């Protein structure tokens, strides 16, 4: 397992409170919810040798933050503090559900 760090050298952990800059003027606070090697594997968080850290903003927005494959540093977030409270978990974008038997007869579906 690889240890990923922020630019200041602190190890990236699930539940970390961070601030991410969106565009030039806006900052969004939130938490790290997916870390490769720690979290359950999601195919969408790995792309041609590049890994991503999953971020959920306080507004509910989700973002993938790029990890440098050579230095193992995550780009973008500014580490604020560790938060031991449980996280929601970073769900993949494509979620499939089993078909609901009652919905087959419903004309609205």
Beta strands, then each sheet from edge to edge (+ up, - down):
strand 1: 17-22
strand 2: 26-34
strand 3: 46-47
strand 4: 50-57
strand 5: 62-66
strand 6: 78-81
sheet 1: 3+ 4- 2+ 1- 6+
sheet 2: 3+ 4- 5+
end
